[in-house]
Amino acid sequence: MIRLTKLMKFEANIVIARLSQESKKATIYLHPEFAKRSGINEGDVVSVARAGKELKFRVKFLETAPENGGIIPNSIFANYLSDFGNFKSFKVDIELGEGNESIEEEVISIIMQKK
C-alpha cells in the first residue's frame, strides 16, 4: 500500500547544530509534531532538497528541534546543503524517499564532479 505522503513535499526550516553522536551518518532530527503533520515516521528515509542539491536522511525525532522543521547535525551533509549566506539556518523541501540515507562518499563524489 502506498503512503499518500509519498506524493507530497513539505517545506521545513532547518538548523545546523552540533550533535556529536550522528556526525558520520545522514540523520535529520525532526520535531515530532512537524513529522506527524507531514506523515513522516521515525526511521523513514526522506529526501531533503535545497538550491538544486538533494540528499537522503534517516529520520529521528527530537522534541527540541524547531517546531516547523528539524536539525541536521554539523557534518559533510549539512555543509553540502548550506551555503555561506545561510550556513546555520535555511528552508528545504522534504519528501519521503526510497532506499538508504546518503553516505559521505556520495557527497564527496558529487563535489568532485562539479570541479
Secondary structure, DSSP 8 states (H G I E B T S, - for coil): ---GGGG--EEEEEEEE--GGGTTS-EEEE-HHHHHHHT--TT-EEEEEETTEEEEEEEEE-TTS-TTEEEEESSHHHHHH--GGGSSEEEEEEEE--S----HHHHHHHHHHT-
